[in-house]
Amino acid sequence: MSEITVDIWTDVVCPWCYIGKRRFESALQRFEYRDSVAVTWRSFELDPDGPRDGKLTIPQCMQRDLGMSAEQAAAGMAMVTRLAAEVGLEYRLENAVPVNTFDVHRLIHFGEYRSLGEPVRERLLRGYTAEGAYLGDRRTLARLGSEAGLDTAEVEALLDGDRFGDAVRADEQRAARLGVTGVPSFSFNGGRAVSGALSVADILGRLRHAVLPAGA
């Protein structure tokens, strides 16, 4: 059968993206033609104009931006944490500080270039959601990249320059063309993207539909 392409836009500072990633992986394992699926993970900045040196945690941002009380924010985080646990993830979002992620995405693209995209992506996601890793600090990014298998000196050189910035912008431009406004977002065979941490059943259904001839 012909190849099925799946483009997935994510941002490391989006807690739903890690959940969406695990659900997609689970659906893919159940898909009869998984060996014919080509997955491309793409960059998306949740807050492209945001500071790279953020100070507030996710619950604090919820209180400031959404007008929630501390109790409401904590309840929201508890709900996301429960959903993460259902797919085997351990969240400690009370320690997570959102920052601008342009450099984070450049680092992931460098990981892909070194054939280490998946371990780099996983290390950054786990660092942010479970360990409170501050992704606005270049030393932290260098450490996480090194722990994922990248050369520390190469990561530091990357962060000191602008390499792979064009790749990040290309992903974001592609997202705009397909109507992506939030993450995670999925596009199957180049079709219009659908956003949200889709259920395993929903993703599996979309994969199976992608097998059908156009118009079917």
Phi and psi restraints in degrees (value plus and minus 20) as a CYANA .aco file:
   2 SER   PHI     -94.6   -54.6
   2 SER   PSI     138.8   178.8
   3 GLU   PHI     -87.2   -47.2
   3 GLU   PSI     121.6   161.6
   4 ILE   PHI    -124.9   -84.9
   4 ILE   PSI     104.8   144.8
   5 THR   PHI    -122.7   -82.7
   5 THR   PSI     118.4   158.4
   6 VAL   PHI    -150.8  -110.8
   6 VAL   PSI     100.2   140.2
   7 ASP   PHI    -123.6   -83.6
   7 ASP   PSI     110.9   150.9
   8 ILE   PHI    -147.2  -107.2
   8 ILE   PSI      99.0   139.0
   9 TRP   PHI    -115.4   -75.4
   9 TRP   PSI     111.2   151.2
  10 THR   PHI    -162.3  -122.3
  10 THR   PSI     146.1   186.1
  11 ASP   PHI    -156.3  -116.3
  11 ASP   PSI     113.7   153.7
  12 VAL   PHI     -77.9   -37.9
  12 VAL   PSI     -53.1   -13.1
  13 VAL   PHI    -103.6   -63.6
  13 VAL   PSI     -13.4    26.6
  14 CYS   PHI    -118.1   -78.1
  14 CYS   PSI      88.7   128.7
  15 PRO   PHI     -78.7   -38.7
  15 PRO   PSI     -49.4    -9.4
  16 TRP   PHI     -88.5   -48.5
  16 TRP   PSI     -44.4    -4.4
  17 CYS   PHI     -87.9   -47.9
  17 CYS   PSI     -57.9   -17.9
  18 TYR   PHI     -87.7   -47.7
  18 TYR   PSI     -60.2   -20.2
  19 ILE   PHI     -82.5   -42.5
  19 ILE   PSI     -65.8   -25.8
  20 GLY   PHI     -81.1   -41.1
  20 GLY   PSI     -56.4   -16.4
  21 LYS   PHI     -83.8   -43.8
  21 LYS   PSI     -67.1   -27.1
  22 ARG   PHI     -83.9   -43.9
  22 ARG   PSI     -59.3   -19.3
  23 ARG   PHI     -86.1   -46.1
  23 ARG   PSI     -60.2   -20.2
  24 PHE   PHI     -82.8   -42.8
  24 PHE   PSI     -64.0   -24.0
  25 GLU   PHI     -81.0   -41.0
  25 GLU   PSI     -58.6   -18.6
  26 SER   PHI     -86.3   -46.3
  26 SER   PSI     -62.6   -22.6
  27 ALA   PHI     -84.3   -44.3
  27 ALA   PSI     -60.9   -20.9
  28 LEU   PHI     -82.9   -42.9
  28 LEU   PSI     -57.4   -17.4
  29 GLN   PHI     -84.7   -44.7
  29 GLN   PSI     -46.7    -6.7
  30 ARG   PHI    -110.4   -70.4
  30 ARG   PSI     -28.4    11.6
  31 PHE   PHI     -99.6   -59.6
  31 PHE   PSI     110.6   150.6
  32 GLU   PHI     -82.3   -42.3
  32 GLU   PSI     -50.2   -10.2
  33 TYR   PHI    -133.3   -93.3
  33 TYR   PSI      16.2    56.2
  34 ARG   PHI     -80.0   -40.0
  34 ARG   PSI     -47.3    -7.3
  35 ASP   PHI     -91.2   -51.2
  35 ASP   PSI     -30.8     9.2
  36 SER   PHI    -120.8   -80.8
  36 SER   PSI     -13.6    26.4
  37 VAL   PHI    -117.4   -77.4
  37 VAL   PSI     107.2   147.2
  38 ALA   PHI    -129.3   -89.3
  38 ALA   PSI      94.9   134.9
  39 VAL   PHI    -123.7   -83.7
  39 VAL   PSI     112.0   152.0
  40 THR   PHI    -142.4  -102.4
  40 THR   PSI      98.9   138.9
  41 TRP   PHI    -107.2   -67.2
  41 TRP   PSI     109.7   149.7
  42 ARG   PHI    -142.6  -102.6
  42 ARG   PSI     135.9   175.9
  43 SER   PHI    -103.4   -63.4
  43 SER   PSI     124.0   164.0
  44 PHE   PHI    -172.6  -132.6
  44 PHE   PSI     105.4   145.4
  45 GLU   PHI    -112.9   -72.9
  45 GLU   PSI      97.8   137.8
  46 LEU   PHI     -82.5   -42.5
  46 LEU   PSI     -57.2   -17.2
  47 ASP   PHI    -154.0  -114.0
  47 ASP   PSI      58.1    98.1
  48 PRO   PHI     -83.6   -43.6
  48 PRO   PSI     -41.6    -1.6
  49 ASP   PHI    -119.4   -79.4
  49 ASP   PSI     -16.8    23.2
  50 GLY   PHI     -95.9   -55.9
  50 GLY   PSI     143.3   183.3
  51 PRO   PHI     -94.5   -54.5
  51 PRO   PSI     130.3   170.3
  52 ARG   PHI    -105.3   -65.3
  52 ARG   PSI     -21.7    18.3
  53 ASP   PHI    -146.4  -106.4
  53 ASP   PSI      32.9    72.9
  54 GLY   PHI     -77.6   -37.6
  54 GLY   PSI     133.7   173.7
  55 LYS   PHI    -137.8   -97.8
  55 LYS   PSI     -44.6    -4.6
  56 LEU   PHI    -115.3   -75.3
  56 LEU   PSI     123.8   163.8
  57 THR   PHI     -94.7   -54.7
  57 THR   PSI     150.1   190.1
  58 ILE   PHI     -76.8   -36.8
  58 ILE   PSI     -69.4   -29.4
  59 PRO   PHI     -79.5   -39.5
  59 PRO   PSI     -57.5   -17.5
  60 GLN   PHI     -87.0   -47.0
  60 GLN   PSI     -57.8   -17.8
  61 CYS   PHI     -84.8   -44.8
  61 CYS   PSI     -57.9   -17.9
  62 MET   PHI     -83.1   -43.1
  62 MET   PSI     -58.9   -18.9
  63 GLN   PHI     -87.7   -47.7
  63 GLN   PSI     -62.8   -22.8
  64 ARG   PHI     -91.3   -51.3
  64 ARG   PSI     -65.8   -25.8
  65 ASP   PHI    -108.6   -68.6
  65 ASP   PSI     -49.8    -9.8
  66 LEU   PHI    -129.2   -89.2
  66 LEU   PSI     -21.9    18.1
  67 GLY   PHI      49.6    89.6
  67 GLY   PSI       3.0    43.0
  68 MET   PHI     -99.4   -59.4
  68 MET   PSI     134.7   174.7
  69 SER   PHI     -99.1   -59.1
  69 SER   PSI     146.9   186.9
  70 ALA   PHI     -80.1   -40.1
  70 ALA   PSI     -57.4   -17.4
  71 GLU   PHI     -87.5   -47.5
  71 GLU   PSI     -61.2   -21.2
  72 GLN   PHI     -85.2   -45.2
  72 GLN   PSI     -61.9   -21.9
  73 ALA   PHI     -83.2   -43.2
  73 ALA   PSI     -62.0   -22.0
  74 ALA   PHI     -84.2   -44.2
  74 ALA   PSI     -58.6   -18.6
  75 ALA   PHI     -85.7   -45.7
  75 ALA   PSI     -60.3   -20.3
  76 GLY   PHI     -83.2   -43.2
  76 GLY   PSI     -61.8   -21.8
  77 MET   PHI     -87.5   -47.5
  77 MET   PSI     -55.5   -15.5
  78 ALA   PHI     -84.6   -44.6
  78 ALA   PSI     -57.4   -17.4
  79 MET   PHI     -85.5   -45.5
  79 MET   PSI     -66.0   -26.0
  80 VAL   PHI     -83.8   -43.8
  80 VAL   PSI     -58.5   -18.5
  81 THR   PHI     -83.2   -43.2
  81 THR   PSI     -58.6   -18.6
  82 ARG   PHI     -85.0   -45.0
  82 ARG   PSI     -62.7   -22.7
  83 LEU   PHI     -85.4   -45.4
  83 LEU   PSI     -56.7   -16.7
  84 ALA   PHI     -83.7   -43.7
  84 ALA   PSI     -60.9   -20.9
  85 ALA   PHI     -83.1   -43.1
  85 ALA   PSI     -50.9   -10.9
  86 GLU   PHI     -84.2   -44.2
  86 GLU   PSI     -43.9    -3.9
  87 VAL   PHI    -130.4   -90.4
  87 VAL   PSI      -0.1    39.9
  88 GLY   PHI      64.4   104.4
  88 GLY   PSI      -1.6    38.4
  89 LEU   PHI    -126.9   -86.9
  89 LEU   PSI     124.6   164.6
  90 GLU   PHI    -129.8   -89.8
  90 GLU   PSI      92.6   132.6
  91 TYR   PHI    -122.9   -82.9
  91 TYR   PSI     121.9   161.9
  92 ARG   PHI    -154.7  -114.7
  92 ARG   PSI      48.9    88.9
  93 LEU   PHI     -92.1   -52.1
  93 LEU   PSI     -33.5     6.5
  94 GLU   PHI     -85.6   -45.6
  94 GLU   PSI     -35.3     4.7
  95 ASN   PHI    -123.4   -83.4
  95 ASN   PSI     -24.2    15.8
  96 ALA   PHI    -105.0   -65.0
  96 ALA   PSI     108.9   148.9
  97 VAL   PHI    -132.9   -92.9
  97 VAL   PSI      92.7   132.7
  98 PRO   PHI     -85.7   -45.7
  98 PRO   PSI     117.5   157.5
  99 VAL   PHI    -159.1  -119.1
  99 VAL   PSI     147.1   187.1
 100 ASN   PHI     -83.8   -43.8
 100 ASN   PSI     117.9   157.9
 101 THR   PHI    -133.9   -93.9
 101 THR   PSI       1.0    41.0
 102 PHE   PHI     -77.5   -37.5
 102 PHE   PSI     -67.2   -27.2
 103 ASP   PHI     -87.4   -47.4
 103 ASP   PSI     -54.0   -14.0
 104 VAL   PHI     -81.6   -41.6
 104 VAL   PSI     -64.1   -24.1
 105 HIS   PHI     -86.8   -46.8
 105 HIS   PSI     -57.2   -17.2
 106 ARG   PHI     -81.6   -41.6
 106 ARG   PSI     -59.1   -19.1
 107 LEU   PHI     -84.1   -44.1
 107 LEU   PSI     -60.3   -20.3
 108 ILE   PHI     -84.5   -44.5
 108 ILE   PSI     -62.0   -22.0
 109 HIS   PHI     -82.0   -42.0
 109 HIS   PSI     -57.5   -17.5
 110 PHE   PHI     -84.6   -44.6
 110 PHE   PSI     -59.3   -19.3
 111 GLY   PHI     -79.3   -39.3
 111 GLY   PSI     -62.6   -22.6
 112 GLU   PHI     -81.5   -41.5
 112 GLU   PSI     -61.8   -21.8
 113 TYR   PHI     -80.4   -40.4
 113 TYR   PSI     -55.2   -15.2
 114 ARG   PHI    -111.7   -71.7
 114 ARG   PSI      -6.2    33.8
 115 SER   PHI      40.6    80.6
 115 SER   PSI      11.8    51.8
 116 LEU   PHI    -148.4  -108.4
 116 LEU   PSI       6.2    46.2
 117 GLY   PHI     -78.7   -38.7
 117 GLY   PSI     -64.9   -24.9
 118 GLU   PHI     -87.1   -47.1
 118 GLU   PSI     -70.0   -30.0
 119 PRO   PHI     -82.4   -42.4
 119 PRO   PSI     -54.9   -14.9
 120 VAL   PHI     -86.7   -46.7
 120 VAL   PSI     -65.9   -25.9
 121 ARG   PHI     -79.8   -39.8
 121 ARG   PSI     -66.2   -26.2
 122 GLU   PHI     -83.7   -43.7
 122 GLU   PSI     -62.0   -22.0
 123 ARG   PHI     -85.4   -45.4
 123 ARG   PSI     -59.9   -19.9
 124 LEU   PHI     -87.6   -47.6
 124 LEU   PSI     -63.3   -23.3
 125 LEU   PHI     -83.4   -43.4
 125 LEU   PSI     -66.1   -26.1
 126 ARG   PHI     -86.4   -46.4
 126 ARG   PSI     -60.8   -20.8
 127 GLY   PHI     -78.6   -38.6
 127 GLY   PSI     -62.6   -22.6
 128 TYR   PHI     -94.1   -54.1
 128 TYR   PSI     -68.3   -28.3
 129 THR   PHI    -100.2   -60.2
 129 THR   PSI     -48.3    -8.3
 130 ALA   PHI    -131.0   -91.0
 130 ALA   PSI     -44.9    -4.9
 131 GLU   PHI    -135.8   -95.8
 131 GLU   PSI     -23.7    16.3
 132 GLY   PHI      47.5    87.5
 132 GLY   PSI       6.2    46.2
 133 ALA   PHI     -81.9   -41.9
 133 ALA   PSI     110.8   150.8
 134 TYR   PHI    -108.5   -68.5
 134 TYR   PSI      83.9   123.9
 135 LEU   PHI     -99.9   -59.9
 135 LEU   PSI     -21.7    18.3
 136 GLY   PHI    -104.6   -64.6
 136 GLY   PSI     -24.9    15.1
 137 ASP   PHI    -121.9   -81.9
 137 ASP   PSI     101.7   141.7
 138 ARG   PHI     -86.9   -46.9
 138 ARG   PSI     -49.8    -9.8
 139 ARG   PHI     -85.5   -45.5
 139 ARG   PSI     -57.1   -17.1
 140 THR   PHI     -85.7   -45.7
 140 THR   PSI     -63.7   -23.7
 141 LEU   PHI     -82.0   -42.0
 141 LEU   PSI     -60.8   -20.8
 142 ALA   PHI     -84.3   -44.3
 142 ALA   PSI     -59.4   -19.4
 143 ARG   PHI     -85.6   -45.6
 143 ARG   PSI     -66.8   -26.8
 144 LEU   PHI     -85.5   -45.5
 144 LEU   PSI     -60.1   -20.1
 145 GLY   PHI     -82.2   -42.2
 145 GLY   PSI     -61.5   -21.5
 146 SER   PHI     -83.8   -43.8
 146 SER   PSI     -61.7   -21.7
 147 GLU   PHI     -85.9   -45.9
 147 GLU   PSI     -42.5    -2.5
 148 ALA   PHI    -108.2   -68.2
 148 ALA   PSI     -21.8    18.2
 149 GLY   PHI      93.3   133.3
 149 GLY   PSI     -23.6    16.4
 150 LEU   PHI    -101.1   -61.1
 150 LEU   PSI     136.9   176.9
 151 ASP   PHI     -96.5   -56.5
 151 ASP   PSI     106.9   146.9
 152 THR   PHI     -78.9   -38.9
 152 THR   PSI     -64.6   -24.6
 153 ALA   PHI     -82.9   -42.9
 153 ALA   PSI     -57.9   -17.9
 154 GLU   PHI     -87.9   -47.9
 154 GLU   PSI     -58.4   -18.4
 155 VAL   PHI     -85.2   -45.2
 155 VAL   PSI     -63.3   -23.3
 156 GLU   PHI     -81.9   -41.9
 156 GLU   PSI     -60.2   -20.2
 157 ALA   PHI     -85.5   -45.5
 157 ALA   PSI     -60.0   -20.0
 158 LEU   PHI     -78.5   -38.5
 158 LEU   PSI     -68.6   -28.6
 159 LEU   PHI     -89.1   -49.1
 159 LEU   PSI     -44.2    -4.2
 160 ASP   PHI     -99.1   -59.1
 160 ASP   PSI     -34.9     5.1
 161 GLY   PHI    -134.6   -94.6
 161 GLY   PSI    -172.5  -132.5
 162 ASP   PHI    -147.6  -107.6
 162 ASP   PSI      -2.6    37.4
 163 ARG   PHI     -78.2   -38.2
 163 ARG   PSI     119.0   159.0
 164 PHE   PHI      51.5    91.5
 164 PHE   PSI     -15.1    24.9
 165 GLY   PHI     -81.9   -41.9
 165 GLY   PSI     -58.9   -18.9
 166 ASP   PHI     -83.5   -43.5
 166 ASP   PSI     -53.8   -13.8
 167 ALA   PHI     -87.7   -47.7
 167 ALA   PSI     -58.5   -18.5
 168 VAL   PHI     -83.8   -43.8
 168 VAL   PSI     -66.3   -26.3
 169 ARG   PHI     -84.0   -44.0
 169 ARG   PSI     -56.7   -16.7
 170 ALA   PHI     -83.9   -43.9
 170 ALA   PSI     -61.3   -21.3
 171 ASP   PHI     -81.0   -41.0
 171 ASP   PSI     -62.4   -22.4
 172 GLU   PHI     -89.6   -49.6
 172 GLU   PSI     -55.4   -15.4
 173 GLN   PHI     -87.6   -47.6
 173 GLN   PSI     -59.4   -19.4
 174 ARG   PHI     -83.3   -43.3
 174 ARG   PSI     -60.1   -20.1
 175 ALA   PHI     -79.7   -39.7
 175 ALA   PSI     -63.6   -23.6
 176 ALA   PHI     -82.6   -42.6
 176 ALA   PSI     -59.5   -19.5
 177 ARG   PHI     -85.5   -45.5
 177 ARG   PSI     -50.5   -10.5
 178 LEU   PHI    -116.7   -76.7
 178 LEU   PSI     -13.8    26.2
 179 GLY   PHI      61.8   101.8
 179 GLY   PSI       1.7    41.7
 180 VAL   PHI     -96.0   -56.0
 180 VAL   PSI     103.5   143.5
 181 THR   PHI    -143.3  -103.3
 181 THR   PSI     -27.1    12.9
 182 GLY   PHI    -176.3  -136.3
 182 GLY   PSI     153.4   193.4
 183 VAL   PHI    -154.8  -114.8
 183 VAL   PSI     136.2   176.2
 184 PRO   PHI     -90.8   -50.8
 184 PRO   PSI     130.1   170.1
 185 SER   PHI    -151.5  -111.5
 185 SER   PSI     122.9   162.9
 186 PHE   PHI    -145.4  -105.4
 186 PHE   PSI     114.5   154.5
 187 SER   PHI    -145.0  -105.0
 187 SER   PSI     105.4   145.4
 188 PHE   PHI    -125.1   -85.1
 188 PHE   PSI     103.5   143.5
 189 ASN   PHI      34.2    74.2
 189 ASN   PSI      16.4    56.4
 190 GLY   PHI      57.2    97.2
 190 GLY   PSI     -11.5    28.5
 191 GLY   PHI     -96.9   -56.9
 191 GLY   PSI     154.7   194.7
 192 ARG   PHI     -80.0   -40.0
 192 ARG   PSI     118.5   158.5
 193 ALA   PHI     -94.6   -54.6
 193 ALA   PSI     130.1   170.1
 194 VAL   PHI    -139.3   -99.3
 194 VAL   PSI     114.7   154.7
 195 SER   PHI    -125.7   -85.7
 195 SER   PSI     135.7   175.7
 196 GLY   PHI      97.2   137.2
 196 GLY   PSI     137.9   177.9
 197 ALA   PHI     -98.2   -58.2
 197 ALA   PSI      58.2    98.2
 198 LEU   PHI     -77.4   -37.4
 198 LEU   PSI     130.7   170.7
 199 SER   PHI     -89.7   -49.7
 199 SER   PSI     141.5   181.5
 200 VAL   PHI     -78.7   -38.7
 200 VAL   PSI     -62.8   -22.8
 201 ALA   PHI     -83.7   -43.7
 201 ALA   PSI     -60.0   -20.0
 202 ASP   PHI     -84.9   -44.9
 202 ASP   PSI     -66.9   -26.9
 203 ILE   PHI     -81.8   -41.8
 203 ILE   PSI     -64.0   -24.0
 204 LEU   PHI     -81.2   -41.2
 204 LEU   PSI     -61.0   -21.0
 205 GLY   PHI     -83.0   -43.0
 205 GLY   PSI     -59.7   -19.7
 206 ARG   PHI     -89.3   -49.3
 206 ARG   PSI     -56.8   -16.8
 207 LEU   PHI     -83.0   -43.0
 207 LEU   PSI     -63.4   -23.4
 208 ARG   PHI     -87.4   -47.4
 208 ARG   PSI     -57.1   -17.1
 209 HIS   PHI     -85.3   -45.3
 209 HIS   PSI     -51.9   -11.9
 210 ALA   PHI     -87.0   -47.0
 210 ALA   PSI     -36.5     3.5
 211 VAL   PHI     -94.6   -54.6
 211 VAL   PSI     -47.5    -7.5
 212 LEU   PHI     -88.9   -48.9
 212 LEU   PSI     131.6   171.6
 213 PRO   PHI     -82.9   -42.9
 213 PRO   PSI     132.3   172.3
 214 ALA   PHI     -74.2   -34.2
 214 ALA   PSI     113.3   153.3
 215 GLY   PHI      69.1   109.1
 215 GLY   PSI     -28.0    12.0
